[in-house]
Amino acid sequence: MSKELNKAPAFQFYYDRFNSSTALWTDEQVGRYLRLLMVQANNGFVTTKQISRVVPDNDEEVISKFDEISPGQFANKVLTGIILDRDAYRQSRSENRKKGTKNTKTYENHMSDICTSYDVHMVDVVVDKEKVKEKGEEGKRIAKEKPTPILELIPKHWPKENFLEVWSEHMVMRKRKKFAVTETIIKTRIAQLVVVSGGIWDEALKIALKSNERGYAEFFAPTFGGNSPQPQKGAIVTRDKA
């Protein structure tokens, strides 16, 4: 991992998970736990000496949150997973940027970028002209309907900026692979991602990154078997052909 990635100044903080695991703790215990988590986030682990300084009375409840990963070095498994996911995502974004070429912007490329940005934030209302004629006034109303904000389709607790970044990559991949990009397909794919991830952002991020990397038109649970990905039971599946 590059030096720049290792120096990322932030990580996802899942307050509900943190709250439930420390609900019966004193404020002092919570403060000590947070202090050790910050040390780990900065260094990758905490040492025996650092634990002794932060928890001088050897409070087992706090210390038990950190597992020994090598002699004299400890780490909280949950935080380790969150940081690995963060760095993998940042690495993915960095590699994607490197693939682009500098100073080769044409008018068409510029307009394509604008369209992609719009697609990321909005679901276009796709209108069939013949159906508009058939439905008369109702059809005209549909034709004038405003696009739906993408962020209204995801769980409220998902980090919006992170989702939009990974969704942008998905949209670029879909267009490159010539997968359909219609209102119904986009709404269905987002709903599918929510279902197969169980609504958990960590899982959704892993699933989306894998889908983008392998060029999958759909999102699949990480537990499928065999060589071909299979949708998780209950997943929403529709044809992606235009």
Secondary structure, DSSP 8 states (H G I E B T S, - for coil): --HHHHT-------HHHHHHHSTTS-HHHHHHHHHHHHHHHHHSSEEHHHHHHH-TT--HHHHTTSEEEETTEEE-HHHHHHHHHHHHHHHHHHHHHHHS-TT---HHHHHHHHHHHHHHHEE-----HHHHHHHTHHHHHHHH---EEGGGGS-TTS-HHHHHHHHHHHHHHHHHTT----HHHHHHHHHHHHHHTTT-HHHHHHHHHHHHHHT-SS---TT--SSS----TT--------
